[in-house]
Amino acid sequence: MLEAGMDLRTIQVLLGHASLDHTTVYLHLSRRHMDAVPNPLDTLHDHSLC
């Protein structure tokens, strides 16, 4: 479901979990999914040079 684009909160509700911690136990991200997520560090600008 996650790889199909569904958000974690929706998955949590569909699985009937009270806590997101319970849902994350069942989440196993594929390498393809992880590669599609941009690294937040790559979006930072070096403001120290300004």
N, C-alpha and C positions, 0 to 999 in steps of 0.2 A: 504494500500500500504506500509506503514511504517513497519508494522508487518511482511509483506512478504519479507522485506529486501531492499526495495527501499530507496535510500537516499533522504534527505530533498530537496536538490537542484532539483532533477528530479521531485519530487512531485510538487514543486513550478512552474516549467516550464509547466508541464502537466495541472496544474490548471490555468495557465495564469496570475499568480500573479507577479507584478513588485517587490514586497518586500517580503522577507522571513517572516516578521512580519504578513503579511496578511495570509500566509500559516499556520503559527503556531496557528492561531485562530481555525483552523479546526482540529488540531491534538489532539487526546485524546488517550494517551497511556494506554494500558491495564496493569494490575498488572503483568501479565506474562512477558510482554516485559520489564517492569522496573526491575523485578527480574533477568532477563537475563543479564543486564548491570552490569559489575563489578564496585564496588565502588572504585574510584581512590585513596581514602585514604587508602584502604587496600593494595595497591601496593607500598606505600611509605615505605622506610626503615628508621629506626631510626639511623640517622647518628650522633646524639649527643653522642652516646655511643662509637664511634670510637676513 
